[in-house]
Amino acid sequence: MIFKIFGVKVEITFWFVAFITFIISLNVPSNVLITILSSLLHETGHLLVMTSVGNKPQAVRFEITGMNIIRQPDFKISTKNEILIALGGPLTNLICFITSVVILCIYENEKILTFGCINLILMIFNLLPIKKLDGGMALYYILSQKHDNITCSKILKITSVFFIALIYIWGIYAFVSSGYNISLIIIAIFLTLSMLGNNDY
């Protein structure tokens, strides 16, 4: 399914629809659906900031891995705006968390509490200074204002290795403590592969 919103091509792939349908059909816990929603809101935050600084994307594609924002080719954008775009997702999660807290002060609801907690976790996780995460992107662009690309890449690699190592340690501790929880180890492996995948920055 392809259509346009404000001149931006939006493509919803078959696999995205199939994945959402599959998740709903499994009658999975509401936490999973809330996590998917929070992740989409996170990406929407990037999209809104990107558009607000004049960098309207070429397309937005909903795939099995989530929302993929495709930028205009060869579009020049300032370092400051790159930092703002990188932080747009975590900022959206922060707004969702604060909104949840305000609502909880008026009306107690378990799903609202879960929504707030998941957004807080997503914000903190994405702000880690690790390559391919929003925090890593922001750190790179902040450093690039005073250092060359090679130096920025080296610093980002060091911080990435350090924080990924912490996730491995935490993941191993969680697995030993619970006897089954390997989610953090999987995340650490994914981040390791992403970091080694290419050398964009």
N, C-alpha and C positions, 0 to 999 in steps of 0.2 A: 504494500500500500504506500503510494507516494502522493504527497500534496505539499502545498506551500503555505507558510504562515509569515506574514510581513516580508515576503520575498525570499525567505529561507526554505530550501527544500527539506522536507521532513520525510524520512523513509522508515516505515515500521516493517521489519523483516518477518518472514514466516516463522523463523526460529524464535524470535522474541515472543510472538503471540503463542507459539507452541509451548514455550517454556513457562510463560505465565499461566496458561491453561492447565499445564501439567501440575504446576505447584498448587493451584487452586483445587484441582481434582483430587489431590492427595490429602486434602483437608489438613494441611500442615499447621503447626502452631502459629498463632497470630504474630509471634516474634519474627518469624521468617518474612512474612508479608510486610511488616513494619520496617524491617531492615532493607528490603527491596525499595520500598517507598522512600525511605530516608536517603538511600544511595542515589535515587533518581533526583530527589530534591537537591542533593549535593552537586550533581552535575548541572542541574538547572541554574544553580548559583553561579557556576563558572560561565554558563551561557549568557546569563543576564549581565554580568560584569563585562564580558567580552563585547556584547552588543552596545552597552552603555559607553564604552570608550571608543566606539566607532569601528570595531573590528567584527562586523557582521559575518558569521560563519557561512561557508559555502553550503553546508548541509548538516543536518542532525539525523543520525541513523540509530535506531533502536535495534540492538542485536542481542544475542543470547547472553553476551557478557555485560550488557547494560547500554547506557546512552553513550554514543560515540560522536563527539563534536569534530567536524571536519572544517579546518580553517581555509580561508581564501589563500590560494597559492601565491607566493611571493609578496604577501602583504607585510609591509613594514610597520612595526609597532614598537613604541618606546619601552625601555627597561622598566620604568615606573609602572606602566600599564600591564606589562607581563607579570609583575609582582602582584598587582591588584587582581588580575585574572586568576593567578595561582591560589590566592587567598579567598577568592569568591565562594568556593565550595565549602571550606571550613566555616566561613562567616555565616553561610546559610544554615549550617548545622547548629551553630551557636544561637542564631535567632530562633530556630525551632526548639532548642533546649530551653531558652529563656521563656518563650511562649508557653511551653509545657509547664514550667514552674509556676508561672502566673495563673494558668488555668487550674493547676493542682491546689493553689491557695484558695480558690473559690469552689472547685468541684473535684473531689477525689475520684480518680478513675485509674484502674490498673493499666489499661492500654495507653493512656496519656503518659503515665509514669514510664512505661516501657519505651514509648516513642522518644521521650526526653532523654532517657539514659542511653539509648542507641545513638541518638544524634550527638550526645556528648562524647561517646566513645569514638564515633566516626571523625569528629572534629580533632580530638587529641591524636588519634592514629594518623590521620592525613597530614597533620602539622609536624610529624617527625621529620627531621632533616635527612631523609633517605632519598636516593635517586629514584625518580619516577613517582614519588609522592608529592603532594602539593608543597609540603614544607621543604623538600629538597629543591623543587623548582624555584621557590621563593628565595631560598638561601643562595642558589646559584646566581640568580639575577641581582640580588643584593651585592654579592661579592664582585660581580662583573663590573660594577660601577667604579671599582678601584683596582681590580686585578685583571690579568689577561685570562683567556679561556683555559689555558693549561693549568694555571694555578687554581682557578675556580673548580675545575674538574677534579684535581687532586684533593682539595679540601673536602669537596662533596663526597668523594670516594671514601675518605677517612671517616667522616661522620656516618656515612651509610654503613660501613663495615662495623663500626662501634655499636650503632643502635640495632642493627640486624643481629649481632652477637647477643645483645641483651634480650631480644625477642626469643632467640634460640634457648637461652638459659631459662627464661621465664616459661617457655613452652615445655621444656624438659621437666621443669619443676611441676607444672600443671599436670603433665602426663603421669609422673611418678605419684603425685598426690591423689589423682582421681583414678588412675589405672586405665583410662580410656580416652581422655581429652587430648587430642593431637592437633587441635585447630590452630594454635599458635605456631607449632612446628611447621604446619602446611603453609601458613602465612609467611613465615621466615624463609622457607624454601622458594616460594613464589617471588618474594622480594629479591632473593639472591639471584634467581634466574633472570628477573627483570633488569637487575643492575648489570649483569654480565651480557645481557642481550644485545645491546648496541652502545655506542659511545657518543650519543648526541650531546651530552653535557655531564 
